[in-house]
Amino acid sequence: MTTVTVQLPDPGAPRPDDPPPRPRLLHLGPGQSADFGRGAPRDPVAVPLRDPGVSRRAGLITAAEDYWRLSNFSRTSTYVVENLEGAGEYVKVPPGRLGAPVPFEFSRVVLPSAAGSAHFKVFAPQHTYLTGEPGPDQGEPTTSPFSLDPTSKYFLVLLALCEPRLRSPSSAAVPGVGDVVERLRPLESCRDLTRSAANYHIDYLASAKLRLRDGGGDAEPGGKREALVAFAVRFDLVREEHLGLLPPRSRH
């Protein structure tokens, strides 16, 4: 049973007239491993990285039941595993670390190299999730810590704030209040939205809905908006699927 798939790096740049190469895949089952690095003529590796700055045997991937582990054989370089589906999440695997568990389903392993960075992708789509109904009720029901209504105006304000981060996880920009108002104004429900009303919704989110500590950074300009975005994206309170609630973006 395959639980982890590694997309091998392209062996070289294709010629202009060549068709796009098909991805080369390496499939691993539970307990199976694949080493990666520069390799050597008499000692090849399963995942070759053609860069002189990468060790001949830089590390090891080991498939588990529904996740995978990464070992870093370097004595000096830290490797980074990026979550390709997240909002900029990543884990660092320091030099000499063995068997570091990676929880992401779609990942990119990045190694420092002479060319800037060497990388390859790892897919672990067989994650296990709870199914069916919960067991019999015992005692008081659990209250949701963050109850947000996607049909509400405050949710649209939060979504507009988070939009740049959702579309590009590396984006550090957080829209200003005026930007939020202009972004939402094409919606029928937001035709009368003003800056003061948007600020009210931001205060309401920070103090009542998400209950950010210290009001979410009142001391610095924009601190509350930045805290809201960081918190909402981190806990998946707004997700890429919610972007359809916003009006189409202008093409100019």
MOVEN-V143878 format. One record per helix or strand. SS is the DSSP state (h for helix, s for strand). FROM is the first residue (numbers start at 1). LEN is the number of residues. If there is no record, write none. Layout:
SS_FROM_LEN, SS_FROM_LEN
This chain:
s_2_6, s_25_5, s_33_5, s_40_1, s_43_1, s_47_2, s_59_5, s_68_5, s_79_5, s_90_4, s_100_3, s_106_8, s_116_8, h_153_15, h_177_8, h_188_3, h_195_15, h_213_4, h_223_12, h_240_6
